[in-house]
Amino acid sequence: MSVDIGSRLRHLRIAHNLSQRELAKRTGVPNSTISLIESNSSNPSVGALKRILDGIPIGLAEFFAFEPVSPRKAFYAAEELVEIGKGAISYRQVGENLFGRSLQILKECYQPGADTGKVPLVHEGEEGGIVLTGRLEVMVDDERKILGPGDAYYFESRRPHRFRCVGPVPCEVISACTPPTF
């Protein structure tokens, strides 16, 4: 019998309102390692998994006994979107429980000047989005492009990337990421 450690860890992390970065800070395990585990691209040692679970906190026995309920809901009202961002960037996720799902859909809102950080994001999978309002600077590797309403992006998430709202108005984006590693 195989256990989907990645989906189980992602579900518990999100259920505890933790980003991958926050969990990495709490545990001293690199963000990239957590991302690889959640995408099932890497199997952690028992010691590494224990360190990560201590940051949630949950014990190994409880982690392996935990059985997330697969979501069956198909429709979500605006107020049911789950906020997983904080500060000047809002990430409202479609669906609370992504266990067993292969796609993550977000409604993102960047306040003027909001930035995903100086350190580029890197994780497994692919992501894409369409700008609804405002202007979004997107950097992928050494490429930089300012996107406006109707413009879009789509790239492999293992390429270093970051996002920044440019201009005086908030920028709204609808995005998707597969697998759900954000």
C-alpha positions in Angstrom: 0.0 0.0 0.0 1.4 3.4 -1.0 0.8 6.6 0.9 0.6 9.9 -1.0 2.9 11.8 1.4 3.1 14.9 -0.8 -0.7 15.5 -1.0 -1.1 14.6 2.6 1.6 17.1 3.7 0.2 19.8 1.4 -3.3 19.3 2.8 -2.2 19.5 6.4 0.0 22.6 5.7 -2.8 24.4 4.0 -5.3 23.3 6.8 -2.9 25.0 9.3 -2.8 28.2 7.2 1.0 27.8 6.5 2.7 28.7 3.3 5.6 26.5 2.1 8.0 29.4 3.1 6.5 29.7 6.6 6.8 26.0 7.1 10.4 26.1 5.8 11.2 28.9 8.3 9.7 27.0 11.2 11.6 23.8 10.4 14.9 24.8 8.9 14.1 22.5 5.9 14.5 24.4 2.6 11.4 25.6 0.8 12.5 23.8 -2.3 12.6 20.5 -0.4 9.1 21.0 0.9 7.9 21.8 -2.6 9.6 18.7 -4.0 8.0 16.5 -1.3 4.5 18.0 -1.9 4.7 17.4 -5.6 5.9 13.8 -4.9 9.1 14.5 -6.8 11.1 13.5 -3.7 10.6 11.1 -0.8 11.7 12.5 2.5 13.7 10.5 5.0 11.8 9.7 8.3 14.0 12.3 10.0 13.3 15.0 7.5 9.5 14.3 7.5 9.5 14.4 11.3 11.3 17.9 11.3 8.7 19.1 8.8 5.8 17.7 10.8 7.1 19.3 14.0 6.6 22.7 12.3 2.8 22.1 11.8 2.8 20.4 14.6 1.7 16.9 14.1 3.3 13.6 15.0 4.3 10.9 12.5 1.7 8.4 13.8 -1.1 11.0 13.4 0.2 12.1 10.0 0.0 8.5 8.6 -3.3 7.8 10.4 -4.9 11.0 9.0 -7.3 10.4 6.1 -8.3 13.6 4.3 -11.7 13.7 2.8 -11.6 14.1 -1.0 -13.5 17.2 -2.0 -16.5 16.6 -4.1 -17.9 20.1 -4.3 -18.1 21.5 -7.8 -19.3 25.1 -7.2 -18.0 27.9 -4.9 -19.5 31.2 -4.0 -17.1 34.2 -3.9 -17.1 34.2 -0.1 -16.1 30.5 0.0 -12.8 31.0 -1.7 -10.0 30.3 0.9 -7.5 33.0 1.6 -4.0 31.5 1.7 -2.0 34.8 1.2 -1.3 37.6 3.6 -0.2 41.2 3.6 -0.3 43.1 0.4 -0.9 40.0 -1.7 -4.2 38.1 -1.5 -4.4 34.5 -2.9 -8.0 33.2 -2.8 -8.0 29.5 -3.6 -10.9 27.6 -5.2 -11.6 24.8 -2.8 -10.5 24.3 0.8 -9.1 20.8 0.5 -6.9 20.0 -2.5 -6.0 16.5 -1.3 -6.0 14.2 -4.4 -6.5 17.2 -6.8 -4.0 17.9 -9.5 -4.9 21.6 -10.1 -4.8 24.7 -7.9 -6.8 27.7 -9.1 -6.3 31.1 -7.4 -7.8 34.6 -7.6 -4.8 36.8 -6.9 -4.8 40.5 -5.9 -1.6 42.4 -5.6 -1.7 45.9 -4.0 0.3 48.6 -5.7 4.0 47.8 -5.2 3.3 44.3 -3.8 6.0 41.8 -4.7 6.4 38.1 -4.2 9.9 38.8 -2.8 13.5 39.3 -3.9 14.2 35.6 -4.0 12.5 34.1 -7.0 9.9 31.3 -6.5 10.9 27.8 -7.8 8.8 24.7 -7.5 7.7 21.7 -9.6 4.9 21.9 -12.1 3.4 24.5 -14.5 1.5 27.7 -13.9 -0.4 30.2 -15.9 -2.6 33.2 -15.4 -4.5 36.0 -17.0 -4.4 39.6 -15.8 -7.9 41.0 -15.2 -7.1 44.5 -13.9 -4.0 46.6 -13.2 -0.4 45.9 -14.4 1.7 43.0 -13.3 5.5 42.7 -13.8 6.3 39.0 -14.4 9.9 37.9 -14.3 10.8 34.3 -15.5 14.5 33.5 -15.6 16.1 36.7 -17.1 12.9 37.7 -19.0 10.8 40.6 -17.7 7.4 41.6 -19.0 4.8 44.0 -17.8 1.3 42.5 -18.4 -2.0 44.4 -18.5 -5.7 43.4 -18.6 -6.2 40.4 -21.0 -2.4 39.6 -21.1 -1.3 36.2 -19.8 1.6 34.1 -18.8 2.3 30.3 -18.8 5.6 28.6 -17.9 7.3 25.7 -16.1 7.4 26.5 -12.4 10.9 25.2 -11.9 12.1 28.3 -13.8 12.9 31.0 -11.2 10.0 33.5 -11.3 8.5 36.4 -9.4 5.6 38.8 -9.6 5.1 42.5 -8.8 2.2 44.9 -9.1 3.3 48.1 -11.0 1.2 51.2 -11.3 -1.2 53.0 -8.9 -4.1 50.4 -8.9 -4.3 46.9 -7.5 -3.7 44.1 -10.0 -6.1 41.1 -10.1 -5.1 37.8 -11.8 -6.8 34.4 -12.2 -4.1 31.7 -12.1 -3.7 28.0 -12.1 -0.9 25.7 -11.0 -0.5 22.0 -11.5 0.2 20.1 -9.4 -1.0 22.3 -6.5 2.4 23.2 -5.1 1.9 26.8 -4.1 
